[in-house]
Amino acid sequence: MVERHWRGISIREKAEQYIHHLTNETLPDLKALPGFKSLSILRREVREGTAFLIITRWETLEDMRSFAGIDLESAVVPDLVKSIMIKFDSRVEHFNVVHQSESSN
């Protein structure tokens, strides 16, 4: 299992628009791709605006190519998202998941 991490800071007043874009446009497309497992949207307020950490989880790096293309570390940032963000990563980080625990409650 592999996680893809991307960070950006949105204009505070456009944070909800960004979340809507992720959940209503990006997520349905991701769900259709082989090997896609999950999307996490993490948010916090910072001085400049609203910071986001977006984490997608995939079975393998190879599965991720259908989303990211040949250069797996290149961020996929649509023009709409670029217009919402104050700053964002142009490169992503990948992490191998070596352990995962869930609550039994």
TITIGU-39146 format. One record per atom (N, C-alpha, C): residue number from 1; residue in three letters; atom name; x, y, z. Coordinates in nm, 2 decimals, m for minus. Layout:
BEGIN
r resi:NUM	resn:ALA	name:CA	c1:X	c2:Y	c3:Z
...
//
This chain:
BEGIN
r resi:1	resn:MET	name:N	c1:0.08	c2:m0.12	c3:0.00
r resi:1	resn:MET	name:CA	c1:0.00	c2:0.00	c3:0.00
r resi:1	resn:MET	name:C	c1:0.09	c2:0.12	c3:0.00
r resi:2	resn:VAL	name:N	c1:0.05	c2:0.23	c3:m0.07
r resi:2	resn:VAL	name:CA	c1:0.13	c2:0.35	c3:m0.09
r resi:2	resn:VAL	name:C	c1:0.03	c2:0.47	c3:m0.07
r resi:3	resn:GLU	name:N	c1:0.09	c2:0.57	c3:0.01
r resi:3	resn:GLU	name:CA	c1:0.01	c2:0.69	c3:0.02
r resi:3	resn:GLU	name:C	c1:0.08	c2:0.80	c3:m0.06
r resi:4	resn:ARG	name:N	c1:0.00	c2:0.89	c3:m0.11
r resi:4	resn:ARG	name:CA	c1:0.04	c2:1.01	c3:m0.19
r resi:4	resn:ARG	name:C	c1:0.00	c2:1.13	c3:m0.11
r resi:5	resn:HIS	name:N	c1:0.10	c2:1.22	c3:m0.07
r resi:5	resn:HIS	name:CA	c1:0.07	c2:1.33	c3:0.01
r resi:5	resn:HIS	name:C	c1:0.10	c2:1.46	c3:m0.07
r resi:6	resn:TRP	name:N	c1:0.00	c2:1.55	c3:m0.06
r resi:6	resn:TRP	name:CA	c1:0.01	c2:1.68	c3:m0.13
r resi:6	resn:TRP	name:C	c1:m0.04	c2:1.79	c3:m0.03
r resi:7	resn:ARG	name:N	c1:0.03	c2:1.91	c3:m0.03
r resi:7	resn:ARG	name:CA	c1:m0.01	c2:2.02	c3:0.06
r resi:7	resn:ARG	name:C	c1:m0.04	c2:2.14	c3:m0.02
r resi:8	resn:GLY	name:N	c1:m0.14	c2:2.22	c3:0.03
r resi:8	resn:GLY	name:CA	c1:m0.16	c2:2.35	c3:m0.03
r resi:8	resn:GLY	name:C	c1:m0.23	c2:2.44	c3:0.07
r resi:9	resn:ILE	name:N	c1:m0.23	c2:2.57	c3:0.04
r resi:9	resn:ILE	name:CA	c1:m0.30	c2:2.67	c3:0.13
r resi:9	resn:ILE	name:C	c1:m0.40	c2:2.74	c3:0.04
r resi:10	resn:SER	name:N	c1:m0.52	c2:2.73	c3:0.07
r resi:10	resn:SER	name:CA	c1:m0.63	c2:2.80	c3:m0.01
r resi:10	resn:SER	name:C	c1:m0.66	c2:2.94	c3:0.05
r resi:11	resn:ILE	name:N	c1:m0.72	c2:3.02	c3:m0.04
r resi:11	resn:ILE	name:CA	c1:m0.78	c2:3.14	c3:0.01
r resi:11	resn:ILE	name:C	c1:m0.89	c2:3.10	c3:0.11
r resi:12	resn:ARG	name:N	c1:m0.89	c2:3.16	c3:0.23
r resi:12	resn:ARG	name:CA	c1:m0.98	c2:3.12	c3:0.33
r resi:12	resn:ARG	name:C	c1:m1.12	c2:3.11	c3:0.29
r resi:13	resn:GLU	name:N	c1:m1.17	c2:3.21	c3:0.21
r resi:13	resn:GLU	name:CA	c1:m1.31	c2:3.21	c3:0.17
r resi:13	resn:GLU	name:C	c1:m1.34	c2:3.11	c3:0.06
r resi:14	resn:LYS	name:N	c1:m1.24	c2:3.04	c3:0.01
r resi:14	resn:LYS	name:CA	c1:m1.26	c2:2.94	c3:m0.10
r resi:14	resn:LYS	name:C	c1:m1.23	c2:2.80	c3:m0.05
r resi:15	resn:ALA	name:N	c1:m1.21	c2:2.78	c3:0.08
r resi:15	resn:ALA	name:CA	c1:m1.18	c2:2.65	c3:0.13
r resi:15	resn:ALA	name:C	c1:m1.29	c2:2.55	c3:0.11
r resi:16	resn:GLU	name:N	c1:m1.42	c2:2.59	c3:0.13
r resi:16	resn:GLU	name:CA	c1:m1.53	c2:2.50	c3:0.11
r resi:16	resn:GLU	name:C	c1:m1.55	c2:2.47	c3:m0.04
r resi:17	resn:GLN	name:N	c1:m1.51	c2:2.56	c3:m0.13
r resi:17	resn:GLN	name:CA	c1:m1.52	c2:2.54	c3:m0.27
r resi:17	resn:GLN	name:C	c1:m1.42	c2:2.43	c3:m0.31
r resi:18	resn:TYR	name:N	c1:m1.30	c2:2.43	c3:m0.25
r resi:18	resn:TYR	name:CA	c1:m1.20	c2:2.33	c3:m0.27
r resi:18	resn:TYR	name:C	c1:m1.25	c2:2.19	c3:m0.22
r resi:19	resn:ILE	name:N	c1:m1.30	c2:2.19	c3:m0.10
r resi:19	resn:ILE	name:CA	c1:m1.35	c2:2.06	c3:m0.05
r resi:19	resn:ILE	name:C	c1:m1.46	c2:2.00	c3:m0.14
r resi:20	resn:HIS	name:N	c1:m1.55	c2:2.09	c3:m0.19
r resi:20	resn:HIS	name:CA	c1:m1.66	c2:2.05	c3:m0.28
r resi:20	resn:HIS	name:C	c1:m1.60	c2:1.99	c3:m0.41
r resi:21	resn:HIS	name:N	c1:m1.50	c2:2.06	c3:m0.46
r resi:21	resn:HIS	name:CA	c1:m1.43	c2:2.01	c3:m0.58
r resi:21	resn:HIS	name:C	c1:m1.37	c2:1.87	c3:m0.56
r resi:22	resn:LEU	name:N	c1:m1.30	c2:1.85	c3:m0.45
r resi:22	resn:LEU	name:CA	c1:m1.24	c2:1.72	c3:m0.42
r resi:22	resn:LEU	name:C	c1:m1.35	c2:1.61	c3:m0.40
r resi:23	resn:THR	name:N	c1:m1.45	c2:1.64	c3:m0.33
r resi:23	resn:THR	name:CA	c1:m1.55	c2:1.53	c3:m0.30
r resi:23	resn:THR	name:C	c1:m1.65	c2:1.51	c3:m0.41
r resi:24	resn:ASN	name:N	c1:m1.67	c2:1.61	c3:m0.50
r resi:24	resn:ASN	name:CA	c1:m1.77	c2:1.59	c3:m0.60
r resi:24	resn:ASN	name:C	c1:m1.72	c2:1.57	c3:m0.74
r resi:25	resn:GLU	name:N	c1:m1.59	c2:1.61	c3:m0.76
r resi:25	resn:GLU	name:CA	c1:m1.53	c2:1.60	c3:m0.90
r resi:25	resn:GLU	name:C	c1:m1.41	c2:1.50	c3:m0.89
r resi:26	resn:THR	name:N	c1:m1.32	c2:1.52	c3:m0.80
r resi:26	resn:THR	name:CA	c1:m1.20	c2:1.44	c3:m0.80
r resi:26	resn:THR	name:C	c1:m1.23	c2:1.30	c3:m0.75
r resi:27	resn:LEU	name:N	c1:m1.30	c2:1.29	c3:m0.64
r resi:27	resn:LEU	name:CA	c1:m1.32	c2:1.16	c3:m0.58
r resi:27	resn:LEU	name:C	c1:m1.39	c2:1.06	c3:m0.67
r resi:28	resn:PRO	name:N	c1:m1.50	c2:1.10	c3:m0.74
r resi:28	resn:PRO	name:CA	c1:m1.56	c2:1.00	c3:m0.83
r resi:28	resn:PRO	name:C	c1:m1.47	c2:0.95	c3:m0.94
r resi:29	resn:ASP	name:N	c1:m1.38	c2:1.04	c3:m0.99
r resi:29	resn:ASP	name:CA	c1:m1.28	c2:1.00	c3:m1.09
r resi:29	resn:ASP	name:C	c1:m1.18	c2:0.90	c3:m1.03
r resi:30	resn:LEU	name:N	c1:m1.14	c2:0.93	c3:m0.91
r resi:30	resn:LEU	name:CA	c1:m1.04	c2:0.84	c3:m0.84
r resi:30	resn:LEU	name:C	c1:m1.10	c2:0.70	c3:m0.81
r resi:31	resn:LYS	name:N	c1:m1.23	c2:0.70	c3:m0.77
r resi:31	resn:LYS	name:CA	c1:m1.29	c2:0.57	c3:m0.74
r resi:31	resn:LYS	name:C	c1:m1.30	c2:0.48	c3:m0.86
r resi:32	resn:ALA	name:N	c1:m1.30	c2:0.53	c3:m0.98
r resi:32	resn:ALA	name:CA	c1:m1.31	c2:0.46	c3:m1.10
r resi:32	resn:ALA	name:C	c1:m1.17	c2:0.40	c3:m1.14
r resi:33	resn:LEU	name:N	c1:m1.06	c2:0.44	c3:m1.08
r resi:33	resn:LEU	name:CA	c1:m0.93	c2:0.39	c3:m1.11
r resi:33	resn:LEU	name:C	c1:m0.89	c2:0.26	c3:m1.04
r resi:34	resn:PRO	name:N	c1:m0.83	c2:0.17	c3:m1.11
r resi:34	resn:PRO	name:CA	c1:m0.78	c2:0.05	c3:m1.04
r resi:34	resn:PRO	name:C	c1:m0.67	c2:0.08	c3:m0.94
r resi:35	resn:GLY	name:N	c1:m0.69	c2:0.01	c3:m0.82
r resi:35	resn:GLY	name:CA	c1:m0.59	c2:0.03	c3:m0.72
r resi:35	resn:GLY	name:C	c1:m0.61	c2:0.15	c3:m0.62
r resi:36	resn:PHE	name:N	c1:m0.71	c2:0.23	c3:m0.65
r resi:36	resn:PHE	name:CA	c1:m0.74	c2:0.34	c3:m0.56
r resi:36	resn:PHE	name:C	c1:m0.81	c2:0.29	c3:m0.44
r resi:37	resn:LYS	name:N	c1:m0.77	c2:0.33	c3:m0.32
r resi:37	resn:LYS	name:CA	c1:m0.83	c2:0.28	c3:m0.20
r resi:37	resn:LYS	name:C	c1:m0.90	c2:0.39	c3:m0.12
r resi:38	resn:SER	name:N	c1:m0.84	c2:0.51	c3:m0.10
r resi:38	resn:SER	name:CA	c1:m0.91	c2:0.61	c3:m0.02
r resi:38	resn:SER	name:C	c1:m0.85	c2:0.75	c3:m0.05
r resi:39	resn:LEU	name:N	c1:m0.93	c2:0.85	c3:0.00
r resi:39	resn:LEU	name:CA	c1:m0.89	c2:0.99	c3:0.00
r resi:39	resn:LEU	name:C	c1:m0.92	c2:1.05	c3:0.13
r resi:40	resn:SER	name:N	c1:m0.82	c2:1.12	c3:0.19
r resi:40	resn:SER	name:CA	c1:m0.84	c2:1.19	c3:0.32
r resi:40	resn:SER	name:C	c1:m0.81	c2:1.33	c3:0.29
r resi:41	resn:ILE	name:N	c1:m0.89	c2:1.42	c3:0.35
r resi:41	resn:ILE	name:CA	c1:m0.88	c2:1.56	c3:0.33
r resi:41	resn:ILE	name:C	c1:m0.86	c2:1.62	c3:0.48
r resi:42	resn:LEU	name:N	c1:m0.74	c2:1.67	c3:0.50
r resi:42	resn:LEU	name:CA	c1:m0.70	c2:1.72	c3:0.63
r resi:42	resn:LEU	name:C	c1:m0.69	c2:1.87	c3:0.62
r resi:43	resn:ARG	name:N	c1:m0.75	c2:1.94	c3:0.72
r resi:43	resn:ARG	name:CA	c1:m0.76	c2:2.09	c3:0.71
r resi:43	resn:ARG	name:C	c1:m0.72	c2:2.15	c3:0.84
r resi:44	resn:ARG	name:N	c1:m0.66	c2:2.27	c3:0.83
r resi:44	resn:ARG	name:CA	c1:m0.64	c2:2.36	c3:0.95
r resi:44	resn:ARG	name:C	c1:m0.62	c2:2.50	c3:0.91
r resi:45	resn:GLU	name:N	c1:m0.66	c2:2.59	c3:0.99
r resi:45	resn:GLU	name:CA	c1:m0.65	c2:2.73	c3:0.97
r resi:45	resn:GLU	name:C	c1:m0.51	c2:2.78	c3:1.00
r resi:46	resn:VAL	name:N	c1:m0.45	c2:2.85	c3:0.91
r resi:46	resn:VAL	name:CA	c1:m0.31	c2:2.91	c3:0.93
r resi:46	resn:VAL	name:C	c1:m0.32	c2:3.06	c3:0.90
r resi:47	resn:ARG	name:N	c1:m0.22	c2:3.13	c3:0.93
r resi:47	resn:ARG	name:CA	c1:m0.22	c2:3.28	c3:0.91
r resi:47	resn:ARG	name:C	c1:m0.26	c2:3.32	c3:0.77
r resi:48	resn:GLU	name:N	c1:m0.20	c2:3.25	c3:0.67
r resi:48	resn:GLU	name:CA	c1:m0.22	c2:3.29	c3:0.53
r resi:48	resn:GLU	name:C	c1:m0.36	c2:3.25	c3:0.47
r resi:49	resn:GLY	name:N	c1:m0.42	c2:3.15	c3:0.53
r resi:49	resn:GLY	name:CA	c1:m0.55	c2:3.10	c3:0.48
r resi:49	resn:GLY	name:C	c1:m0.59	c2:2.97	c3:0.54
r resi:50	resn:THR	name:N	c1:m0.63	c2:2.87	c3:0.46
r resi:50	resn:THR	name:CA	c1:m0.67	c2:2.74	c3:0.50
r resi:50	resn:THR	name:C	c1:m0.57	c2:2.64	c3:0.44
r resi:51	resn:ALA	name:N	c1:m0.50	c2:2.57	c3:0.53
r resi:51	resn:ALA	name:CA	c1:m0.40	c2:2.47	c3:0.49
r resi:51	resn:ALA	name:C	c1:m0.47	c2:2.33	c3:0.47
r resi:52	resn:PHE	name:N	c1:m0.43	c2:2.26	c3:0.37
r resi:52	resn:PHE	name:CA	c1:m0.48	c2:2.13	c3:0.34
r resi:52	resn:PHE	name:C	c1:m0.37	c2:2.03	c3:0.32
r resi:53	resn:LEU	name:N	c1:m0.39	c2:1.91	c3:0.37
r resi:53	resn:LEU	name:CA	c1:m0.30	c2:1.80	c3:0.34
r resi:53	resn:LEU	name:C	c1:m0.40	c2:1.70	c3:0.28
r resi:54	resn:ILE	name:N	c1:m0.37	c2:1.66	c3:0.16
r resi:54	resn:ILE	name:CA	c1:m0.45	c2:1.56	c3:0.08
r resi:54	resn:ILE	name:C	c1:m0.37	c2:1.43	c3:0.07
r resi:55	resn:ILE	name:N	c1:m0.44	c2:1.33	c3:0.12
r resi:55	resn:ILE	name:CA	c1:m0.37	c2:1.20	c3:0.12
r resi:55	resn:ILE	name:C	c1:m0.46	c2:1.10	c3:0.04
r resi:56	resn:THR	name:N	c1:m0.40	c2:1.04	c3:m0.06
r resi:56	resn:THR	name:CA	c1:m0.47	c2:0.93	c3:m0.13
r resi:56	resn:THR	name:C	c1:m0.39	c2:0.81	c3:m0.11
r resi:57	resn:ARG	name:N	c1:m0.46	c2:0.70	c3:m0.10
r resi:57	resn:ARG	name:CA	c1:m0.40	c2:0.57	c3:m0.07
r resi:57	resn:ARG	name:C	c1:m0.43	c2:0.48	c3:m0.19
r resi:58	resn:TRP	name:N	c1:m0.32	c2:0.41	c3:m0.24
r resi:58	resn:TRP	name:CA	c1:m0.32	c2:0.32	c3:m0.35
r resi:58	resn:TRP	name:C	c1:m0.26	c2:0.18	c3:m0.32
r resi:59	resn:GLU	name:N	c1:m0.30	c2:0.08	c3:m0.40
r resi:59	resn:GLU	name:CA	c1:m0.25	c2:m0.05	c3:m0.38
r resi:59	resn:GLU	name:C	c1:m0.10	c2:m0.05	c3:m0.41
r resi:60	resn:THR	name:N	c1:m0.06	c2:0.01	c3:m0.53
r resi:60	resn:THR	name:CA	c1:0.08	c2:0.02	c3:m0.57
r resi:60	resn:THR	name:C	c1:0.11	c2:0.15	c3:m0.64
r resi:61	resn:LEU	name:N	c1:0.24	c2:0.18	c3:m0.65
r resi:61	resn:LEU	name:CA	c1:0.28	c2:0.30	c3:m0.72
r resi:61	resn:LEU	name:C	c1:0.24	c2:0.29	c3:m0.87
r resi:62	resn:GLU	name:N	c1:0.24	c2:0.17	c3:m0.92
r resi:62	resn:GLU	name:CA	c1:0.20	c2:0.14	c3:m1.06
r resi:62	resn:GLU	name:C	c1:0.05	c2:0.18	c3:m1.08
r resi:63	resn:ASP	name:N	c1:m0.03	c2:0.15	c3:m0.99
r resi:63	resn:ASP	name:CA	c1:m0.17	c2:0.18	c3:m0.99
r resi:63	resn:ASP	name:C	c1:m0.19	c2:0.33	c3:m1.00
r resi:64	resn:MET	name:N	c1:m0.10	c2:0.40	c3:m0.93
r resi:64	resn:MET	name:CA	c1:m0.11	c2:0.55	c3:m0.92
r resi:64	resn:MET	name:C	c1:m0.09	c2:0.62	c3:m1.06
r resi:65	resn:ARG	name:N	c1:m0.02	c2:0.55	c3:m1.15
r resi:65	resn:ARG	name:CA	c1:0.01	c2:0.61	c3:m1.28
r resi:65	resn:ARG	name:C	c1:m0.11	c2:0.65	c3:m1.36
r resi:66	resn:SER	name:N	c1:m0.22	c2:0.58	c3:m1.34
r resi:66	resn:SER	name:CA	c1:m0.34	c2:0.61	c3:m1.42
r resi:66	resn:SER	name:C	c1:m0.40	c2:0.75	c3:m1.37
r resi:67	resn:PHE	name:N	c1:m0.36	c2:0.80	c3:m1.25
r resi:67	resn:PHE	name:CA	c1:m0.40	c2:0.93	c3:m1.21
r resi:67	resn:PHE	name:C	c1:m0.29	c2:1.03	c3:m1.23
r resi:68	resn:ALA	name:N	c1:m0.16	c2:0.99	c3:m1.19
r resi:68	resn:ALA	name:CA	c1:m0.05	c2:1.09	c3:m1.19
r resi:68	resn:ALA	name:C	c1:0.03	c2:1.10	c3:m1.32
r resi:69	resn:GLY	name:N	c1:0.02	c2:0.99	c3:m1.40
r resi:69	resn:GLY	name:CA	c1:0.10	c2:0.99	c3:m1.53
r resi:69	resn:GLY	name:C	c1:0.24	c2:0.93	c3:m1.50
r resi:70	resn:ILE	name:N	c1:0.32	c2:0.96	c3:m1.60
r resi:70	resn:ILE	name:CA	c1:0.46	c2:0.90	c3:m1.60
r resi:70	resn:ILE	name:C	c1:0.54	c2:0.95	c3:m1.48
r resi:71	resn:ASP	name:N	c1:0.54	c2:1.08	c3:m1.46
r resi:71	resn:ASP	name:CA	c1:0.61	c2:1.14	c3:m1.35
r resi:71	resn:ASP	name:C	c1:0.53	c2:1.14	c3:m1.22
r resi:72	resn:LEU	name:N	c1:0.54	c2:1.03	c3:m1.14
r resi:72	resn:LEU	name:CA	c1:0.46	c2:1.01	c3:m1.03
r resi:72	resn:LEU	name:C	c1:0.47	c2:1.11	c3:m0.92
r resi:73	resn:GLU	name:N	c1:0.58	c2:1.19	c3:m0.91
r resi:73	resn:GLU	name:CA	c1:0.59	c2:1.29	c3:m0.81
r resi:73	resn:GLU	name:C	c1:0.54	c2:1.42	c3:m0.85
r resi:74	resn:SER	name:N	c1:0.50	c2:1.44	c3:m0.97
r resi:74	resn:SER	name:CA	c1:0.44	c2:1.56	c3:m1.02
r resi:74	resn:SER	name:C	c1:0.30	c2:1.58	c3:m0.97
r resi:75	resn:ALA	name:N	c1:0.27	c2:1.69	c3:m0.90
r resi:75	resn:ALA	name:CA	c1:0.13	c2:1.71	c3:m0.85
r resi:75	resn:ALA	name:C	c1:0.03	c2:1.73	c3:m0.96
r resi:76	resn:VAL	name:N	c1:m0.09	c2:1.68	c3:m0.94
r resi:76	resn:VAL	name:CA	c1:m0.20	c2:1.69	c3:m1.04
r resi:76	resn:VAL	name:C	c1:m0.28	c2:1.81	c3:m0.98
r resi:77	resn:VAL	name:N	c1:m0.27	c2:1.93	c3:m1.04
r resi:77	resn:VAL	name:CA	c1:m0.34	c2:2.04	c3:m0.99
r resi:77	resn:VAL	name:C	c1:m0.42	c2:2.11	c3:m1.10
r resi:78	resn:PRO	name:N	c1:m0.55	c2:2.09	c3:m1.11
r resi:78	resn:PRO	name:CA	c1:m0.63	c2:2.15	c3:m1.21
r resi:78	resn:PRO	name:C	c1:m0.64	c2:2.30	c3:m1.20
r resi:79	resn:ASP	name:N	c1:m0.67	c2:2.36	c3:m1.31
r resi:79	resn:ASP	name:CA	c1:m0.67	c2:2.51	c3:m1.31
r resi:79	resn:ASP	name:C	c1:m0.77	c2:2.57	c3:m1.21
r resi:80	resn:LEU	name:N	c1:m0.88	c2:2.50	c3:m1.19
r resi:80	resn:LEU	name:CA	c1:m0.97	c2:2.55	c3:m1.08
r resi:80	resn:LEU	name:C	c1:m0.90	c2:2.56	c3:m0.95
r resi:81	resn:VAL	name:N	c1:m0.83	c2:2.45	c3:m0.91
r resi:81	resn:VAL	name:CA	c1:m0.76	c2:2.44	c3:m0.78
r resi:81	resn:VAL	name:C	c1:m0.65	c2:2.55	c3:m0.78
r resi:82	resn:LYS	name:N	c1:m0.58	c2:2.57	c3:m0.89
r resi:82	resn:LYS	name:CA	c1:m0.48	c2:2.67	c3:m0.89
r resi:82	resn:LYS	name:C	c1:m0.54	c2:2.81	c3:m0.86
r resi:83	resn:SER	name:N	c1:m0.66	c2:2.83	c3:m0.90
r resi:83	resn:SER	name:CA	c1:m0.72	c2:2.96	c3:m0.88
r resi:83	resn:SER	name:C	c1:m0.77	c2:2.98	c3:m0.73
r resi:84	resn:ILE	name:N	c1:m0.78	c2:2.87	c3:m0.66
r resi:84	resn:ILE	name:CA	c1:m0.83	c2:2.87	c3:m0.52
r resi:84	resn:ILE	name:C	c1:m0.71	c2:2.88	c3:m0.42
r resi:85	resn:MET	name:N	c1:m0.60	c2:2.83	c3:m0.47
r resi:85	resn:MET	name:CA	c1:m0.48	c2:2.82	c3:m0.38
r resi:85	resn:MET	name:C	c1:m0.40	c2:2.95	c3:m0.38
r resi:86	resn:ILE	name:N	c1:m0.34	c2:2.98	c3:m0.26
r resi:86	resn:ILE	name:CA	c1:m0.25	c2:3.08	c3:m0.24
r resi:86	resn:ILE	name:C	c1:m0.11	c2:3.03	c3:m0.28
r resi:87	resn:LYS	name:N	c1:m0.08	c2:2.90	c3:m0.23
r resi:87	resn:LYS	name:CA	c1:0.04	c2:2.83	c3:m0.27
r resi:87	resn:LYS	name:C	c1:0.01	c2:2.68	c3:m0.25
r resi:88	resn:PHE	name:N	c1:0.09	c2:2.61	c3:m0.32
r resi:88	resn:PHE	name:CA	c1:0.07	c2:2.46	c3:m0.32
r resi:88	resn:PHE	name:C	c1:0.20	c2:2.39	c3:m0.37
r resi:89	resn:ASP	name:N	c1:0.21	c2:2.26	c3:m0.33
r resi:89	resn:ASP	name:CA	c1:0.32	c2:2.18	c3:m0.37
r resi:89	resn:ASP	name:C	c1:0.31	c2:2.15	c3:m0.52
r resi:90	resn:SER	name:N	c1:0.42	c2:2.16	c3:m0.59
r resi:90	resn:SER	name:CA	c1:0.42	c2:2.12	c3:m0.73
r resi:90	resn:SER	name:C	c1:0.47	c2:1.97	c3:m0.74
r resi:91	resn:ARG	name:N	c1:0.53	c2:1.92	c3:m0.63
r resi:91	resn:ARG	name:CA	c1:0.57	c2:1.79	c3:m0.62
r resi:91	resn:ARG	name:C	c1:0.50	c2:1.72	c3:m0.50
r resi:92	resn:VAL	name:N	c1:0.47	c2:1.59	c3:m0.51
r resi:92	resn:VAL	name:CA	c1:0.41	c2:1.52	c3:m0.40
r resi:92	resn:VAL	name:C	c1:0.51	c2:1.43	c3:m0.34
r resi:93	resn:GLU	name:N	c1:0.48	c2:1.37	c3:m0.22
r resi:93	resn:GLU	name:CA	c1:0.56	c2:1.27	c3:m0.15
r resi:93	resn:GLU	name:C	c1:0.48	c2:1.14	c3:m0.15
r resi:94	resn:HIS	name:N	c1:0.55	c2:1.03	c3:m0.16
r resi:94	resn:HIS	name:CA	c1:0.49	c2:0.90	c3:m0.15
r resi:94	resn:HIS	name:C	c1:0.55	c2:0.83	c3:m0.03
r resi:95	resn:PHE	name:N	c1:0.47	c2:0.76	c3:0.04
r resi:95	resn:PHE	name:CA	c1:0.51	c2:0.68	c3:0.16
r resi:95	resn:PHE	name:C	c1:0.45	c2:0.54	c3:0.15
r resi:96	resn:ASN	name:N	c1:0.54	c2:0.44	c3:0.17
r resi:96	resn:ASN	name:CA	c1:0.49	c2:0.30	c3:0.19
r resi:96	resn:ASN	name:C	c1:0.43	c2:0.28	c3:0.32
r resi:97	resn:VAL	name:N	c1:0.31	c2:0.23	c3:0.32
r resi:97	resn:VAL	name:CA	c1:0.24	c2:0.20	c3:0.45
r resi:97	resn:VAL	name:C	c1:0.30	c2:0.07	c3:0.50
r resi:98	resn:VAL	name:N	c1:0.36	c2:0.08	c3:0.62
r resi:98	resn:VAL	name:CA	c1:0.42	c2:m0.04	c3:0.68
r resi:98	resn:VAL	name:C	c1:0.34	c2:m0.10	c3:0.79
r resi:99	resn:HIS	name:N	c1:0.25	c2:m0.01	c3:0.85
r resi:99	resn:HIS	name:CA	c1:0.16	c2:m0.06	c3:0.95
r resi:99	resn:HIS	name:C	c1:0.04	c2:0.03	c3:0.96
r resi:100	resn:GLN	name:N	c1:m0.08	c2:m0.04	c3:0.98
r resi:100	resn:GLN	name:CA	c1:m0.20	c2:0.04	c3:1.00
r resi:100	resn:GLN	name:C	c1:m0.28	c2:m0.03	c3:1.11
r resi:101	resn:SER	name:N	c1:m0.33	c2:0.05	c3:1.20
r resi:101	resn:SER	name:CA	c1:m0.41	c2:0.00	c3:1.31
r resi:101	resn:SER	name:C	c1:m0.54	c2:0.07	c3:1.31
r resi:102	resn:GLU	name:N	c1:m0.65	c2:0.00	c3:1.34
r resi:102	resn:GLU	name:CA	c1:m0.78	c2:0.06	c3:1.36
r resi:102	resn:GLU	name:C	c1:m0.84	c2:0.02	c3:1.49
r resi:103	resn:SER	name:N	c1:m0.92	c2:0.11	c3:1.54
r resi:103	resn:SER	name:CA	c1:m0.99	c2:0.08	c3:1.67
r resi:103	resn:SER	name:C	c1:m1.08	c2:m0.04	c3:1.66
r resi:104	resn:SER	name:N	c1:m1.09	c2:m0.11	c3:1.76
r resi:104	resn:SER	name:CA	c1:m1.19	c2:m0.23	c3:1.76
r resi:104	resn:SER	name:C	c1:m1.32	c2:m0.18	c3:1.81
r resi:105	resn:ASN	name:N	c1:m1.34	c2:m0.06	c3:1.85
r resi:105	resn:ASN	name:CA	c1:m1.47	c2:m0.01	c3:1.90
r resi:105	resn:ASN	name:C	c1:m1.57	c2:0.01	c3:1.80
//
